[in-house]
């Protein structure tokens, strides 16, 4: 049951946010890997589950690579100097 509509996104919005195709989002839903609810003819996804999938797909942030906290990158740079 939907409690707060702002806590949900459509499958199309989820696809854009994750960089997936809408077909892939539907496959994740149908396989049970992404929890979603049917609202009319559309699938809606709870934002907290979307964030979970995003963390699994992108465990390191872009900031890690930019600020040098990616240790593997820092070591390889120091060896070549």
Order of alpha helices (4+ residues) and beta strands (2+ residues): beta-alpha-alpha-beta-beta-alpha-alpha-alpha
